Amino acid sequence: MSPKLKLMLDPNAPGLDEETRRRRRALAALETMTTAELFQVAVRAGIYTKDGTLAAPYRDDAEPSACRPTD
């Protein structure tokens, strides 16, 4: 098993706008979560269903998909 990659993105670095600072804080919070917690984030975001399957826009069983251009 490879060691977990740790991003070194300082949200307080000079010259950053507030949106970038928020994104960096969010990424830092995600890095500290367990697999179960990350899964719950993905469920709330609509990527996975509660039973663990990919939500319709992320599956490849329905065509066409706005999320997957055909060209």
Secondary structure, 3 states (H helix, E strand, C coil): CCCCCCCCCCCCCCCCCHHHHHHHHHHHHHHCCCHHHHHHHHHHCCCECCCCCECHHHCCCCCCECCECCC
